[in-house]
Amino acid sequence: MKPRPNAICLGGPCDGRLTRIHQDVGIVQVPCESSGRPLSIAYRITSRRVHHPSSEVPFTVLTWADAAP
């Protein structure tokens, strides 16, 4: 069984991608594809939460780590 997503990426190459994270703070690597190549993109875990229609529980917001603060 595939694990349920609990986070959503905002900004960057994986914008809108749902993913599963297992930590509360820091930076995580999110698997993504660009031009058919698999990549791992850095996203920062935030304290923000958003509701998504696929889940009753709000998702953690991940922001693109390469974006200017």
Secondary structure, DSSP 8 states (H G I E B T S, - for coil): ------EEEESSTTTT-EE----SSSEEEEEEEETTEEEEEEEEEEEEEE--TT-SS-EEEEEETTS--
